Amino acid sequence: MPFYHLKCQKCGHDFTARASIADKTQQRIACPSCTSTQLQTVYDKNPNIYVKKAQGACPNRERCGGCCHK
Ligand SMILES: [Zn+2]
């Protein structure tokens, strides 16, 4: 089963949960803190990751468009 890094939209509690894809899409995962099922998936949607990619200045950026991420 996959792991998810989730954040509760109600109380802001941040946690990881192991659940099937069906459990997740059908919102059967509940916040351990307030039992809300209004959860936001953190994943790669974390803005910090975007910032890191944007700042990971590629020396060949002009040529490759920054797609090599080096
Ligand atoms: Zn909560």
N, CA, C, O and the ligand as a Tripos MOL2 file, in Angstrom:
@<TRIPOS>MOLECULE
protein
  281   279    71     0     0
PROTEIN
NO_CHARGES

@<TRIPOS>ATOM
      1 N           0.8360   -1.2070    0.0000 N.3       1 MET1
      2 CA          0.0000    0.0000    0.0000 C.3       1 MET1
      3 C           0.8690    1.2540    0.0000 C.2       1 MET1
      4 O           1.8930    1.2970    0.6810 O.2       1 MET1
      5 N           0.4820    2.2420   -0.7340 N.am      2 PRO2
      6 CA          1.2820    3.4730   -0.7590 C.3       2 PRO2
      7 C           1.1170    4.3160    0.5050 C.2       2 PRO2
      8 O           0.1240    4.2350    1.2290 O.2       2 PRO2
      9 N           2.1220    5.1060    0.7200 N.am      3 PHE3
     10 CA          2.1020    6.0740    1.8120 C.3       3 PHE3
     11 C           1.6960    7.4280    1.2670 C.2       3 PHE3
     12 O           2.0650    7.7980    0.1530 O.2       3 PHE3
     13 N           0.9530    8.1480    2.0420 N.am      4 TYR4
     14 CA          0.5790    9.5020    1.6370 C.3       4 TYR4
     15 C           1.0020   10.4800    2.7140 C.2       4 TYR4
     16 O           0.9070   10.2020    3.9100 O.2       4 TYR4
     17 N           1.4550   11.5940    2.2750 N.am      5 HIS5
     18 CA          1.7330   12.6860    3.2060 C.3       5 HIS5
     19 C           0.5520   13.6260    3.0670 C.2       5 HIS5
     20 O           0.3460   14.2350    2.0170 O.2       5 HIS5
     21 N          -0.2120   13.7370    4.1260 N.am      6 LEU6
     22 CA         -1.4690   14.4830    4.0630 C.3       6 LEU6
     23 C          -1.4980   15.6170    5.0770 C.2       6 LEU6
     24 O          -0.8020   15.5940    6.0920 O.2       6 LEU6
     25 N          -2.3090   16.5900    4.7740 N.am      7 LYS7
     26 CA         -2.5000   17.6940    5.7020 C.3       7 LYS7
     27 C          -3.9920   17.9250    5.8470 C.2       7 LYS7
     28 O          -4.7190   18.0250    4.8590 O.2       7 LYS7
     29 N          -4.4290   18.0070    7.0680 N.am      8 CYS8
     30 CA         -5.8410   18.2260    7.3390 C.3       8 CYS8
     31 C          -6.1990   19.6720    7.0200 C.2       8 CYS8
     32 O          -5.5260   20.5970    7.4750 O.2       8 CYS8
     33 N          -7.2620   19.8660    6.2370 N.am      9 GLN9
     34 CA         -7.6660   21.2270    5.8800 C.3       9 GLN9
     35 C          -8.4600   21.8790    6.9970 C.2       9 GLN9
     36 O          -8.6890   23.0880    6.9850 O.2       9 GLN9
     37 N          -8.8720   21.0850    7.9460 N.am     10 LYS10
     38 CA         -9.6880   21.6240    9.0270 C.3      10 LYS10
     39 C          -8.8170   22.1380   10.1820 C.2      10 LYS10
     40 O          -8.9440   23.2850   10.6110 O.2      10 LYS10
     41 N          -7.9300   21.2610   10.6760 N.am     11 CYS11
     42 CA         -7.1280   21.6680   11.8380 C.3      11 CYS11
     43 C          -5.6620   21.8880   11.4860 C.2      11 CYS11
     44 O          -4.8840   22.3300   12.3320 O.2      11 CYS11
     45 N          -5.2730   21.5830   10.2460 N.am     12 GLY12
     46 CA         -3.8970   21.8290    9.8370 C.3      12 GLY12
     47 C          -2.9220   20.7480   10.2670 C.2      12 GLY12
     48 O          -1.7170   20.8990   10.0650 O.2      12 GLY12
     49 N          -3.4060   19.6660   10.8520 N.am     13 HIS13
     50 CA         -2.5430   18.5760   11.2800 C.3      13 HIS13
     51 C          -1.9100   17.9200   10.0630 C.2      13 HIS13
     52 O          -2.5610   17.6880    9.0440 O.2      13 HIS13
     53 N          -0.6360   17.6320   10.1990 N.am     14 ASP14
     54 CA          0.1690   17.1530    9.0990 C.3      14 ASP14
     55 C           0.6050   15.7300    9.4560 C.2      14 ASP14
     56 O           1.2170   15.5350   10.5050 O.2      14 ASP14
     57 N           0.3160   14.7490    8.6330 N.am     15 PHE15
     58 CA          0.6120   13.3710    9.0070 C.3      15 PHE15
     59 C           0.7910   12.4990    7.7660 C.2      15 PHE15
     60 O           0.4540   12.8890    6.6480 O.2      15 PHE15
     61 N           1.3270   11.3170    8.0030 N.am     16 THR16
     62 CA          1.4370   10.3610    6.9150 C.3      16 THR16
     63 C           0.4880    9.2110    7.1970 C.2      16 THR16
     64 O           0.2800    8.8330    8.3500 O.2      16 THR16
     65 N          -0.0830    8.6630    6.1460 N.am     17 ALA17
     66 CA         -1.0230    7.5660    6.3010 C.3      17 ALA17
     67 C          -0.7350    6.5150    5.2390 C.2      17 ALA17
     68 O          -0.3530    6.8340    4.1130 O.2      17 ALA17
     69 N          -0.9220    5.2860    5.6110 N.am     18 ARG18
     70 CA         -0.7920    4.2080    4.6450 C.3      18 ARG18
     71 C          -2.2030    3.7360    4.3310 C.2      18 ARG18
     72 O          -2.9410    3.3160    5.2220 O.2      18 ARG18
     73 N          -2.5670    3.8080    3.0700 N.am     19 ALA19
     74 CA         -3.9290    3.4410    2.6870 C.3      19 ALA19
     75 C          -3.9420    3.0780    1.2130 C.2      19 ALA19
     76 O          -3.0480    3.4570    0.4580 O.2      19 ALA19
     77 N          -4.9480    2.3550    0.8230 N.am     20 SER20
     78 CA         -5.0730    2.0160   -0.5930 C.3      20 SER20
     79 C          -5.5220    3.2440   -1.3690 C.2      20 SER20
     80 O          -6.0290    4.2060   -0.7920 O.2      20 SER20
     81 N          -5.3330    3.2040   -2.6760 N.am     21 ILE21
     82 CA         -5.7570    4.3180   -3.5220 C.3      21 ILE21
     83 C          -7.2690    4.5120   -3.3960 C.2      21 ILE21
     84 O          -7.7530    5.6430   -3.3690 O.2      21 ILE21
     85 N          -8.0070    3.4100   -3.3190 N.am     22 ALA22
     86 CA         -9.4620    3.5040   -3.1690 C.3      22 ALA22
     87 C          -9.8400    4.2140   -1.8690 C.2      22 ALA22
     88 O         -10.7530    5.0390   -1.8450 O.2      22 ALA22
     89 N          -9.1310    3.8860   -0.7930 N.am     23 ASP23
     90 CA         -9.4010    4.5540    0.4830 C.3      23 ASP23
     91 C          -9.1870    6.0580    0.3660 C.2      23 ASP23
     92 O          -9.9350    6.8610    0.9240 O.2      23 ASP23
     93 N          -8.1620    6.4060   -0.3650 N.am     24 LYS24
     94 CA         -7.8470    7.8140   -0.4840 C.3      24 LYS24
     95 C          -8.8590    8.5350   -1.3670 C.2      24 LYS24
     96 O          -9.3800    9.5850   -0.9900 O.2      24 LYS24
     97 N          -9.1360    7.9700   -2.5450 N.am     25 THR25
     98 CA        -10.0520    8.6600   -3.4650 C.3      25 THR25
     99 C         -11.4650    8.7130   -2.9050 C.2      25 THR25
    100 O         -12.2230    9.6340   -3.2070 O.2      25 THR25
    101 N         -11.8210    7.7210   -2.0850 N.am     26 GLN26
    102 CA        -13.1640    7.7370   -1.4980 C.3      26 GLN26
    103 C         -13.1840    8.4150   -0.1320 C.2      26 GLN26
    104 O         -14.1640    8.3320    0.6080 O.2      26 GLN26
    105 N         -12.0820    9.0840    0.1830 N.am     27 GLN27
    106 CA        -11.9610    9.8750    1.4130 C.3      27 GLN27
    107 C         -12.2710    9.0740    2.6720 C.2      27 GLN27
    108 O         -12.9940    9.5150    3.5650 O.2      27 GLN27
    109 N         -11.6810    7.8590    2.7030 N.am     28 ARG28
    110 CA        -11.8680    7.0430    3.9000 C.3      28 ARG28
    111 C         -10.7130    7.1970    4.8820 C.2      28 ARG28
    112 O         -10.6370    6.4980    5.8930 O.2      28 ARG28
    113 N          -9.8270    8.1170    4.5670 N.am     29 ILE29
    114 CA         -8.7370    8.4010    5.4920 C.3      29 ILE29
    115 C          -9.1920    9.5860    6.3510 C.2      29 ILE29
    116 O          -9.6340   10.6090    5.8290 O.2      29 ILE29
    117 N          -9.0800    9.4340    7.6560 N.am     30 ALA30
    118 CA         -9.5020   10.5130    8.5410 C.3      30 ALA30
    119 C          -8.3040   11.0930    9.2800 C.2      30 ALA30
    120 O          -7.3420   10.3880    9.5830 O.2      30 ALA30
    121 N          -8.3780   12.3580    9.5560 N.am     31 CYS31
    122 CA         -7.3450   13.0390   10.3310 C.3      31 CYS31
    123 C          -7.2660   12.4200   11.7170 C.2      31 CYS31
    124 O          -8.2910   12.3100   12.3910 O.2      31 CYS31
    125 N          -6.0670   12.0060   12.1710 N.am     32 PRO32
    126 CA         -5.9550   11.4060   13.4990 C.3      32 PRO32
    127 C          -6.2120   12.4010   14.6280 C.2      32 PRO32
    128 O          -6.4310   12.0120   15.7750 O.2      32 PRO32
    129 N          -6.1830   13.6500   14.2980 N.am     33 SER33
    130 CA         -6.3680   14.6740   15.3220 C.3      33 SER33
    131 C          -7.8350   15.0680   15.4930 C.2      33 SER33
    132 O          -8.3260   15.1390   16.6190 O.2      33 SER33
    133 N          -8.5470   15.3280   14.3780 N.am     34 CYS34
    134 CA         -9.9270   15.8070   14.4990 C.3      34 CYS34
    135 C         -10.9370   14.9330   13.7540 C.2      34 CYS34
    136 O         -12.1340   15.2230   13.7530 O.2      34 CYS34
    137 N         -10.4470   13.8520   13.1150 N.am     35 THR35
    138 CA        -11.2590   12.8900   12.3540 C.3      35 THR35
    139 C         -11.9170   13.4690   11.0950 C.2      35 THR35
    140 O         -12.7930   12.8340   10.5090 O.2      35 THR35
    141 N         -11.5090   14.6400   10.6890 N.am     36 SER36
    142 CA        -12.0250   15.2050    9.4440 C.3      36 SER36
    143 C         -11.4820   14.4020    8.2620 C.2      36 SER36
    144 O         -10.3720   13.8740    8.3300 O.2      36 SER36
    145 N         -12.2420   14.3110    7.2020 N.am     37 THR37
    146 CA        -11.7530   13.6550    5.9860 C.3      37 THR37
    147 C         -11.3950   14.6870    4.9120 C.2      37 THR37
    148 O         -11.1320   14.3340    3.7620 O.2      37 THR37
    149 N         -11.3880   15.9510    5.2970 N.am     38 GLN38
    150 CA        -10.9960   17.0180    4.3690 C.3      38 GLN38
    151 C          -9.4830   17.1270    4.3860 C.2      38 GLN38
    152 O          -8.9110   17.9690    5.0790 O.2      38 GLN38
    153 N          -8.8400   16.2550    3.6040 N.am     39 LEU39
    154 CA         -7.3870   16.1990    3.6460 C.3      39 LEU39
    155 C          -6.7820   16.6740    2.3400 C.2      39 LEU39
    156 O          -7.2930   16.4180    1.2500 O.2      39 LEU39
    157 N          -5.7020   17.3570    2.4950 N.am     40 GLN40
    158 CA         -4.9650   17.8350    1.3380 C.3      40 GLN40
    159 C          -3.7370   16.9480    1.1750 C.2      40 GLN40
    160 O          -3.0350   16.6700    2.1470 O.2      40 GLN40
    161 N          -3.4800   16.5120   -0.0300 N.am     41 THR41
    162 CA         -2.2990   15.6950   -0.2760 C.3      41 THR41
    163 C          -1.0940   16.6190   -0.4400 C.2      41 THR41
    164 O          -1.1170   17.5350   -1.2620 O.2      41 THR41
    165 N          -0.0540   16.3810    0.3350 N.am     42 VAL42
    166 CA          1.1050   17.2710    0.2890 C.3      42 VAL42
    167 C           1.9940   16.9600   -0.9140 C.2      42 VAL42
    168 O           2.2420   17.8320   -1.7460 O.2      42 VAL42
    169 N           2.4720   15.7230   -1.0060 N.am     43 TYR43
    170 CA          3.2490   15.2730   -2.1760 C.3      43 TYR43
    171 C           4.2460   16.2650   -2.7450 C.2      43 TYR43
    172 O           4.9590   16.9620   -2.0230 O.2      43 TYR43
    173 N           4.2670   16.3000   -4.0960 N.am     44 ASP44
    174 CA          5.1160   17.2400   -4.8270 C.3      44 ASP44
    175 C           4.4300   18.5860   -5.0080 C.2      44 ASP44
    176 O           4.9680   19.4880   -5.6490 O.2      44 ASP44
    177 N           3.2360   18.7130   -4.4360 N.am     45 LYS45
    178 CA          2.5530   19.9990   -4.5090 C.3      45 LYS45
    179 C           3.0930   20.9470   -3.4420 C.2      45 LYS45
    180 O           2.6950   22.1080   -3.3560 O.2      45 LYS45
    181 N           4.0020   20.4220   -2.6400 N.am     46 ASN46
    182 CA          4.6450   21.2470   -1.6330 C.3      46 ASN46
    183 C           5.3490   22.4160   -2.3180 C.2      46 ASN46
    184 O           6.2440   22.1930   -3.1340 O.2      46 ASN46
    185 N           4.9670   23.6570   -2.0080 N.am     47 PRO47
    186 CA          5.5940   24.8010   -2.6910 C.3      47 PRO47
    187 C           7.0980   24.8750   -2.4840 C.2      47 PRO47
    188 O           7.8070   25.4310   -3.3230 O.2      47 PRO47
    189 N           7.6030   24.3220   -1.3740 N.am     48 ASN48
    190 CA          9.0480   24.3560   -1.1300 C.3      48 ASN48
    191 C           9.8210   23.6060   -2.2160 C.2      48 ASN48
    192 O          10.9380   23.9860   -2.5680 O.2      48 ASN48
    193 N           9.2210   22.5470   -2.7390 N.am     49 ILE49
    194 CA          9.8830   21.7710   -3.7840 C.3      49 ILE49
    195 C           9.9870   22.6020   -5.0600 C.2      49 ILE49
    196 O          11.0030   22.5700   -5.7550 O.2      49 ILE49
    197 N           8.9320   23.3390   -5.3530 N.am     50 TYR50
    198 CA          8.9700   24.2000   -6.5390 C.3      50 TYR50
    199 C          10.0350   25.2750   -6.4020 C.2      50 TYR50
    200 O          10.7410   25.6010   -7.3560 O.2      50 TYR50
    201 N          10.1350   25.8210   -5.1900 N.am     51 VAL51
    202 CA         11.1400   26.8520   -4.9530 C.3      51 VAL51
    203 C          12.5290   26.2740   -5.1790 C.2      51 VAL51
    204 O          13.3730   26.8980   -5.8220 O.2      51 VAL51
    205 N          12.7610   25.0800   -4.6480 N.am     52 LYS52
    206 CA         14.0700   24.4490   -4.8170 C.3      52 LYS52
    207 C          14.3830   24.2080   -6.2980 C.2      52 LYS52
    208 O          15.5030   24.4540   -6.7470 O.2      52 LYS52
    209 N          13.4010   23.7300   -7.0440 N.am     53 LYS53
    210 CA         13.6320   23.4780   -8.4650 C.3      53 LYS53
    211 C          13.9340   24.7780   -9.1990 C.2      53 LYS53
    212 O          14.8190   24.8450  -10.0510 O.2      53 LYS53
    213 N          13.1650   25.8160   -8.8370 N.am     54 ALA54
    214 CA         13.3550   27.0960   -9.5030 C.3      54 ALA54
    215 C          14.7310   27.6680   -9.2070 C.2      54 ALA54
    216 O          15.3410   28.3140  -10.0590 O.2      54 ALA54
    217 N          15.2210   27.4240   -7.9810 N.am     55 GLN55
    218 CA         16.5180   27.9780   -7.6030 C.3      55 GLN55
    219 C          17.6780   27.0790   -8.0060 C.2      55 GLN55
    220 O          18.8310   27.5110   -8.0020 O.2      55 GLN55
    221 N          17.3790   25.8420   -8.3500 N.am     56 GLY56
    222 CA         18.4280   24.9240   -8.7560 C.3      56 GLY56
    223 C          18.9290   25.3070  -10.1330 C.2      56 GLY56
    224 O          18.7230   24.5920  -11.1140 O.2      56 GLY56
    225 N          19.5870   26.4430  -10.1840 N.am     57 ALA57
    226 CA         19.9810   27.0330  -11.4590 C.3      57 ALA57
    227 C          20.8600   26.0870  -12.2580 C.2      57 ALA57
    228 O          21.9560   25.7140  -11.8390 O.2      57 ALA57
    229 N          20.3590   25.7210  -13.3900 N.am     58 CYS58
    230 CA         21.1050   24.8610  -14.2980 C.3      58 CYS58
    231 C          22.1330   25.7100  -15.0340 C.2      58 CYS58
    232 O          21.7860   26.7680  -15.5580 O.2      58 CYS58
    233 N          23.3690   25.2800  -15.0870 N.am     59 PRO59
    234 CA         24.3680   26.0790  -15.8050 C.3      59 PRO59
    235 C          24.0650   26.1750  -17.2980 C.2      59 PRO59
    236 O          24.5190   27.0960  -17.9770 O.2      59 PRO59
    237 N          23.2990   25.2190  -17.7940 N.am     60 ASN60
    238 CA         22.9380   25.2150  -19.2230 C.3      60 ASN60
    239 C          21.5030   25.6760  -19.4270 C.2      60 ASN60
    240 O          20.8770   25.3750  -20.4430 O.2      60 ASN60
    241 N          20.9950   26.4080  -18.4490 N.am     61 ARG61
    242 CA         19.5890   26.7810  -18.4590 C.3      61 ARG61
    243 C          19.1390   27.4020  -19.7820 C.2      61 ARG61
    244 O          18.0540   27.1050  -20.2810 O.2      61 ARG61
    245 N          19.9680   28.2490  -20.3280 N.am     62 GLU62
    246 CA         19.6200   28.9210  -21.5900 C.3      62 GLU62
    247 C          19.3880   27.8960  -22.7050 C.2      62 GLU62
    248 O          18.5080   28.0470  -23.5530 O.2      62 GLU62
    249 N          20.2090   26.8570  -22.6650 N.am     63 ARG63
    250 CA         20.1330   25.8600  -23.7370 C.3      63 ARG63
    251 C          19.0960   24.7750  -23.4740 C.2      63 ARG63
    252 O          18.3590   24.3740  -24.3750 O.2      63 ARG63
    253 N          19.0480   24.3020  -22.2200 N.am     64 CYS64
    254 CA         18.1420   23.1730  -21.9390 C.3      64 CYS64
    255 C          16.8210   23.6250  -21.3380 C.2      64 CYS64
    256 O          15.9030   22.8160  -21.2030 O.2      64 CYS64
    257 N          16.7040   24.8840  -20.9770 N.am     65 GLY65
    258 CA         15.4650   25.3710  -20.3800 C.3      65 GLY65
    259 C          15.3280   24.9570  -18.9190 C.2      65 GLY65
    260 O          14.2520   25.0740  -18.3340 O.2      65 GLY65
    261 N          16.4210   24.4720  -18.3330 N.am     66 GLY66
    262 CA         16.4130   24.0720  -16.9200 C.3      66 GLY66
    263 C          15.8340   22.6900  -16.6920 C.2      66 GLY66
    264 O          15.6270   22.2850  -15.5480 O.2      66 GLY66
    265 N          15.5700   21.9600  -17.7670 N.am     67 CYS67
    266 CA         14.8900   20.6800  -17.6070 C.3      67 CYS67
    267 C          15.7890   19.5650  -17.0900 C.2      67 CYS67
    268 O          15.2890   18.5170  -16.6800 O.2      67 CYS67
    269 N          17.0950   19.7660  -17.1000 N.am     68 CYS68
    270 CA         17.9730   18.6940  -16.6120 C.3      68 CYS68
    271 C          18.1400   18.7760  -15.1000 C.2      68 CYS68
    272 O          18.6630   17.8380  -14.4980 O.2      68 CYS68
    273 N          17.7120   19.8680  -14.4660 N.am     69 HIS69
    274 CA         17.7270   20.0330  -13.0020 C.3      69 HIS69
    275 C          19.1080   19.8420  -12.3940 C.2      69 HIS69
    276 O          19.2340   19.2820  -11.3050 O.2      69 HIS69
    277 N          20.1290   20.2950  -13.0760 N.am     70 LYS70
    278 CA         21.4840   20.1700  -12.5030 C.3      70 LYS70
    279 C          22.0910   21.5430  -12.3000 C.2      70 LYS70
    280 O          23.2230   21.6540  -11.8300 O.2      70 LYS70
    281 ZN         -7.6780   17.5370   11.5220 Zn       71 ZN71
@<TRIPOS>BOND
     1     1     2 1
     2     2     3 1
     3     3     4 2
     4     3     5 am
     5     5     6 1
     6     6     7 1
     7     7     8 2
     8     7     9 am
     9     9    10 1
    10    10    11 1
    11    11    12 2
    12    11    13 am
    13    13    14 1
    14    14    15 1
    15    15    16 2
    16    15    17 am
    17    17    18 1
    18    18    19 1
    19    19    20 2
    20    19    21 am
    21    21    22 1
    22    22    23 1
    23    23    24 2
    24    23    25 am
    25    25    26 1
    26    26    27 1
    27    27    28 2
    28    27    29 am
    29    29    30 1
    30    30    31 1
    31    31    32 2
    32    31    33 am
    33    33    34 1
    34    34    35 1
    35    35    36 2
    36    35    37 am
    37    37    38 1
    38    38    39 1
    39    39    40 2
    40    39    41 am
    41    41    42 1
    42    42    43 1
    43    43    44 2
    44    43    45 am
    45    45    46 1
    46    46    47 1
    47    47    48 2
    48    47    49 am
    49    49    50 1
    50    50    51 1
    51    51    52 2
    52    51    53 am
    53    53    54 1
    54    54    55 1
    55    55    56 2
    56    55    57 am
    57    57    58 1
    58    58    59 1
    59    59    60 2
    60    59    61 am
    61    61    62 1
    62    62    63 1
    63    63    64 2
    64    63    65 am
    65    65    66 1
    66    66    67 1
    67    67    68 2
    68    67    69 am
    69    69    70 1
    70    70    71 1
    71    71    72 2
    72    71    73 am
    73    73    74 1
    74    74    75 1
    75    75    76 2
    76    75    77 am
    77    77    78 1
    78    78    79 1
    79    79    80 2
    80    79    81 am
    81    81    82 1
    82    82    83 1
    83    83    84 2
    84    83    85 am
    85    85    86 1
    86    86    87 1
    87    87    88 2
    88    87    89 am
    89    89    90 1
    90    90    91 1
    91    91    92 2
    92    91    93 am
    93    93    94 1
    94    94    95 1
    95    95    96 2
    96    95    97 am
    97    97    98 1
    98    98    99 1
    99    99   100 2
   100    99   101 am
   101   101   102 1
   102   102   103 1
   103   103   104 2
   104   103   105 am
   105   105   106 1
   106   106   107 1
   107   107   108 2
   108   107   109 am
   109   109   110 1
   110   110   111 1
   111   111   112 2
   112   111   113 am
   113   113   114 1
   114   114   115 1
   115   115   116 2
   116   115   117 am
   117   117   118 1
   118   118   119 1
   119   119   120 2
   120   119   121 am
   121   121   122 1
   122   122   123 1
   123   123   124 2
   124   123   125 am
   125   125   126 1
   126   126   127 1
   127   127   128 2
   128   127   129 am
   129   129   130 1
   130   130   131 1
   131   131   132 2
   132   131   133 am
   133   133   134 1
   134   134   135 1
   135   135   136 2
   136   135   137 am
   137   137   138 1
   138   138   139 1
   139   139   140 2
   140   139   141 am
   141   141   142 1
   142   142   143 1
   143   143   144 2
   144   143   145 am
   145   145   146 1
   146   146   147 1
   147   147   148 2
   148   147   149 am
   149   149   150 1
   150   150   151 1
   151   151   152 2
   152   151   153 am
   153   153   154 1
   154   154   155 1
   155   155   156 2
   156   155   157 am
   157   157   158 1
   158   158   159 1
   159   159   160 2
   160   159   161 am
   161   161   162 1
   162   162   163 1
   163   163   164 2
   164   163   165 am
   165   165   166 1
   166   166   167 1
   167   167   168 2
   168   167   169 am
   169   169   170 1
   170   170   171 1
   171   171   172 2
   172   171   173 am
   173   173   174 1
   174   174   175 1
   175   175   176 2
   176   175   177 am
   177   177   178 1
   178   178   179 1
   179   179   180 2
   180   179   181 am
   181   181   182 1
   182   182   183 1
   183   183   184 2
   184   183   185 am
   185   185   186 1
   186   186   187 1
   187   187   188 2
   188   187   189 am
   189   189   190 1
   190   190   191 1
   191   191   192 2
   192   191   193 am
   193   193   194 1
   194   194   195 1
   195   195   196 2
   196   195   197 am
   197   197   198 1
   198   198   199 1
   199   199   200 2
   200   199   201 am
   201   201   202 1
   202   202   203 1
   203   203   204 2
   204   203   205 am
   205   205   206 1
   206   206   207 1
   207   207   208 2
   208   207   209 am
   209   209   210 1
   210   210   211 1
   211   211   212 2
   212   211   213 am
   213   213   214 1
   214   214   215 1
   215   215   216 2
   216   215   217 am
   217   217   218 1
   218   218   219 1
   219   219   220 2
   220   219   221 am
   221   221   222 1
   222   222   223 1
   223   223   224 2
   224   223   225 am
   225   225   226 1
   226   226   227 1
   227   227   228 2
   228   227   229 am
   229   229   230 1
   230   230   231 1
   231   231   232 2
   232   231   233 am
   233   233   234 1
   234   234   235 1
   235   235   236 2
   236   235   237 am
   237   237   238 1
   238   238   239 1
   239   239   240 2
   240   239   241 am
   241   241   242 1
   242   242   243 1
   243   243   244 2
   244   243   245 am
   245   245   246 1
   246   246   247 1
   247   247   248 2
   248   247   249 am
   249   249   250 1
   250   250   251 1
   251   251   252 2
   252   251   253 am
   253   253   254 1
   254   254   255 1
   255   255   256 2
   256   255   257 am
   257   257   258 1
   258   258   259 1
   259   259   260 2
   260   259   261 am
   261   261   262 1
   262   262   263 1
   263   263   264 2
   264   263   265 am
   265   265   266 1
   266   266   267 1
   267   267   268 2
   268   267   269 am
   269   269   270 1
   270   270   271 1
   271   271   272 2
   272   271   273 am
   273   273   274 1
   274   274   275 1
   275   275   276 2
   276   275   277 am
   277   277   278 1
   278   278   279 1
   279   279   280 2
@<TRIPOS>SUBSTRUCTURE
     1 MET1         2 RESIDUE 1 A MET
     2 PRO2         6 RESIDUE 1 A PRO
     3 PHE3        10 RESIDUE 1 A PHE
     4 TYR4        14 RESIDUE 1 A TYR
     5 HIS5        18 RESIDUE 1 A HIS
     6 LEU6        22 RESIDUE 1 A LEU
     7 LYS7        26 RESIDUE 1 A LYS
     8 CYS8        30 RESIDUE 1 A CYS
     9 GLN9        34 RESIDUE 1 A GLN
    10 LYS10       38 RESIDUE 1 A LYS
    11 CYS11       42 RESIDUE 1 A CYS
    12 GLY12       46 RESIDUE 1 A GLY
    13 HIS13       50 RESIDUE 1 A HIS
    14 ASP14       54 RESIDUE 1 A ASP
    15 PHE15       58 RESIDUE 1 A PHE
    16 THR16       62 RESIDUE 1 A THR
    17 ALA17       66 RESIDUE 1 A ALA
    18 ARG18       70 RESIDUE 1 A ARG
    19 ALA19       74 RESIDUE 1 A ALA
    20 SER20       78 RESIDUE 1 A SER
    21 ILE21       82 RESIDUE 1 A ILE
    22 ALA22       86 RESIDUE 1 A ALA
    23 ASP23       90 RESIDUE 1 A ASP
    24 LYS24       94 RESIDUE 1 A LYS
    25 THR25       98 RESIDUE 1 A THR
    26 GLN26      102 RESIDUE 1 A GLN
    27 GLN27      106 RESIDUE 1 A GLN
    28 ARG28      110 RESIDUE 1 A ARG
    29 ILE29      114 RESIDUE 1 A ILE
    30 ALA30      118 RESIDUE 1 A ALA
    31 CYS31      122 RESIDUE 1 A CYS
    32 PRO32      126 RESIDUE 1 A PRO
    33 SER33      130 RESIDUE 1 A SER
    34 CYS34      134 RESIDUE 1 A CYS
    35 THR35      138 RESIDUE 1 A THR
    36 SER36      142 RESIDUE 1 A SER
    37 THR37      146 RESIDUE 1 A THR
    38 GLN38      150 RESIDUE 1 A GLN
    39 LEU39      154 RESIDUE 1 A LEU
    40 GLN40      158 RESIDUE 1 A GLN
    41 THR41      162 RESIDUE 1 A THR
    42 VAL42      166 RESIDUE 1 A VAL
    43 TYR43      170 RESIDUE 1 A TYR
    44 ASP44      174 RESIDUE 1 A ASP
    45 LYS45      178 RESIDUE 1 A LYS
    46 ASN46      182 RESIDUE 1 A ASN
    47 PRO47      186 RESIDUE 1 A PRO
    48 ASN48      190 RESIDUE 1 A ASN
    49 ILE49      194 RESIDUE 1 A ILE
    50 TYR50      198 RESIDUE 1 A TYR
    51 VAL51      202 RESIDUE 1 A VAL
    52 LYS52      206 RESIDUE 1 A LYS
    53 LYS53      210 RESIDUE 1 A LYS
    54 ALA54      214 RESIDUE 1 A ALA
    55 GLN55      218 RESIDUE 1 A GLN
    56 GLY56      222 RESIDUE 1 A GLY
    57 ALA57      226 RESIDUE 1 A ALA
    58 CYS58      230 RESIDUE 1 A CYS
    59 PRO59      234 RESIDUE 1 A PRO
    60 ASN60      238 RESIDUE 1 A ASN
    61 ARG61      242 RESIDUE 1 A ARG
    62 GLU62      246 RESIDUE 1 A GLU
    63 ARG63      250 RESIDUE 1 A ARG
    64 CYS64      254 RESIDUE 1 A CYS
    65 GLY65      258 RESIDUE 1 A GLY
    66 GLY66      262 RESIDUE 1 A GLY
    67 CYS67      266 RESIDUE 1 A CYS
    68 CYS68      270 RESIDUE 1 A CYS
    69 HIS69      274 RESIDUE 1 A HIS
    70 LYS70      278 RESIDUE 1 A LYS
    71 ZN71       281 GROUP 0 **** ****
